[in-house]
Amino acid sequence: MAKPITVLLTLFALGAVANLPASAADAVDVYKSPYCGCCEKWVEHLRQAGFDVRTHDVNDVPAARQRLGMPERLGSCHTAKVAGYVVEGHVPAADIQRLLKEKPKAVGLAVPSMPPGSPGMESPKPVPYNTLLVQAGGATTVFAKH
């Protein structure tokens, strides 16, 4: 029979792991051009939010996007994969954390283009933009407004 202190320590350890942010357990693979500075800034944004990020420099980001299943019309300068989801463009880390917590049935998230003011695209003149939830088949709904 297990000693009570061992049981308590095990429960404490399991509770601590369960309370970690979703991002701490999930590695993000980012496919980007080796020449894109804003992609590096977005990667740093994710790292500061606690994500483990692995970057992959590719010469053809649209091909990586297509391979991962994100529609071209939602394209940006980088594509990422985390926990089975595709993340396209300058999606805020908080939106990715919410996605991983809620686990909707979807391809992933997208911030099409490169809106000024989004993470990695900091600007003195930010513009409003939406993070889109992308469904199989390419349909989208607004996941978050910024």
Protein Blocks (a to p, Z undefined) as FASTA:
>chain_A
ZZfklmmmmmmmmmmmmmpcfklmpccdddddfkbmklmmmmmmmmmnopacdddddfbl
mlmmmmnopafklgcfbdcdeehiacehjddfklmmmmmmnopacfbdcdehjaehiahi
acfbdcddddddddehhiacdfbdZZ
